[in-house]
Amino acid sequence: MEKTLELQFLNLQGKPVRIVIENPIDPVNAKQVSAVMDTIIAANIFTSSGGDLVTKQGARLLQRDVTEVALT
């Protein structure tokens, strides 16, 4: 099962911005995720078309089950 961690922010215009991390460390530690998001905002290392990231909106751990279909 494929897992991704989606970090959700709001930019200066109040629009959502997502940063997706593939294959996050399992189990995901909520305190560490929050601290990393604070660091991303404080360091201002990412920007978007709507300006800098200014606040945390949330985080989600997404799981996707992929099954190949054999073609005949």
C-alpha positions as CSV (number, residue, x, y, z in Angstrom):
1,M,0.0,0.0,0.0
2,E,1.4,3.4,-1.0
3,K,1.4,6.1,1.6
4,T,1.9,9.9,1.2
5,L,1.8,12.6,3.8
6,E,0.0,15.8,2.6
7,L,1.0,19.0,4.4
8,Q,-1.7,21.7,4.0
9,F,-1.0,25.4,4.3
10,L,-2.7,28.7,3.5
11,N,-0.8,31.4,1.5
12,L,-1.0,35.2,1.8
13,Q,-4.1,35.2,-0.4
14,G,-5.8,32.7,1.9
15,K,-5.6,29.9,-0.8
16,P,-4.7,26.4,0.1
17,V,-1.2,25.0,-0.8
18,R,-0.3,21.4,-0.5
19,I,3.2,19.8,-0.1
20,V,3.1,16.0,-0.6
21,I,5.8,13.7,0.9
22,E,6.0,10.2,-0.5
23,N,6.7,7.2,1.7
24,P,6.7,9.1,5.1
25,I,8.2,7.4,8.2
26,D,5.6,5.2,9.8
27,P,4.1,5.8,12.2
28,V,3.6,9.5,11.5
29,N,4.3,11.6,14.6
30,A,1.8,14.5,14.8
31,K,4.1,16.7,16.9
32,Q,7.0,16.3,14.5
33,V,4.8,17.0,11.5
34,S,3.5,20.2,13.2
35,A,7.0,21.3,14.1
36,V,8.2,20.7,10.5
37,M,5.3,22.7,9.2
38,D,6.2,25.6,11.6
39,T,9.8,25.4,10.3
40,I,8.7,25.6,6.7
41,I,6.6,28.7,7.4
42,A,9.3,30.4,9.5
43,A,12.1,29.6,7.0
44,N,10.0,30.8,4.1
45,I,11.5,28.2,1.8
46,F,8.5,27.6,-0.3
47,T,6.3,30.1,-2.1
48,S,3.2,29.8,-4.3
49,S,1.4,31.8,-7.0
50,G,-0.6,33.4,-4.1
51,G,2.5,34.4,-2.1
52,D,4.3,32.9,0.9
53,L,2.9,30.2,3.1
54,V,1.6,31.9,6.2
55,T,-0.3,29.3,8.3
56,K,-0.9,25.6,8.8
57,Q,-4.3,24.3,7.7
58,G,-3.8,20.6,8.4
59,A,-2.1,17.4,7.5
60,R,-3.3,14.1,6.1
61,L,-1.9,10.6,5.8
62,L,-3.1,9.2,2.5
63,Q,-3.0,5.5,1.7
64,R,-3.6,4.1,-1.8
65,D,-4.0,0.5,-2.7
66,V,-2.9,-0.2,-6.2
67,T,-3.7,-3.4,-8.1
68,E,-2.4,-4.0,-11.5
69,V,-4.8,-5.4,-14.1
70,A,-3.4,-8.0,-16.4
71,L,-4.4,-7.2,-20.0
72,T,-5.1,-10.1,-22.4
